[in-house]
Amino acid sequence: MATTTSVAFFLYRNELGRLRDAVSQGSLVANLDIGPIEYADSGAGSPLLSIHGAGGGFDQGLALAADLAGGGFRVIAPSRFGYLRTPVPRDPSPAAQGDAHAALLSRLNVPKAVVVGVSAGARSAVELTLRHPDKVAALILVVPALYSPTSPVSIDVGRGNRFAFWAVNAGGDFAWWAAETIAPSILIRFLGVRPALVTAAPQAERDRVMSFVRSVEPLSLRFPGINIDSAPELHELPLEEITAPTMIISARDDLFNTLPAAEFAAGRIPGAKLVVYDTGGHLLVGHAQQVRKAVRVFLEGAGVIP
């Protein structure tokens, strides 16, 4: 037993060291008036601001942009407040985060970008679009964790999720790694997807989901941001003032219940296109190619890409 424990701890320490090294590379820090903002700037083409969800960072933003939009973009992927090397400012609200996104684009001499906001990242994406409309060429909200007057975004509090909540609230790198190694279905459900859906998916989709699970590590470097995202003060925004071409994507079986918020936003934003899948959960499992195609068609129609 002692030998098994020692081997497990050795593997964990090696993996944690590798992950810490990985997130220490590939990004820069812009010192803005609001404070330091970490970001990655990758690729060439039309600028695309990729705003990650809870548990993310610049690395997840890069991966999400590749999944959702494919190539041909200059992807700017910030780490939101409290994630990796972006500290928590005095005002960590989505409005302040939206201002930080605008300031980062200005610092990088990007006059206008396609803005993609995923899950909790949709909040600051909407604020950016409302507060700095000149910066947004098109808005894409994916499984948006936004305000709904009828059925709020939520998460199941079953036994497995209680363990995941404990691991997250403890900022527990080892707990997350152990669950990923021994019982990944617990983390898959915690991320808003029914494990059976992943089990039945093609290998490429299973790999994508597990890559997303691993992207939350090291958990301790993302915990302050998760803490912000876990206690949102969601309220109704003047969505009818959004003028950017808008696309919203969700799934009926999203365990975070983002569909009511997606439908509400689509009903308020003028001309918004709503795409809803019957299955897929919060990670839109099984629809990666469909989503990428739908996004490209939308951006072509909006005149953002040729």
Disulfide bonds with the S-S distance in Angstrom:
none
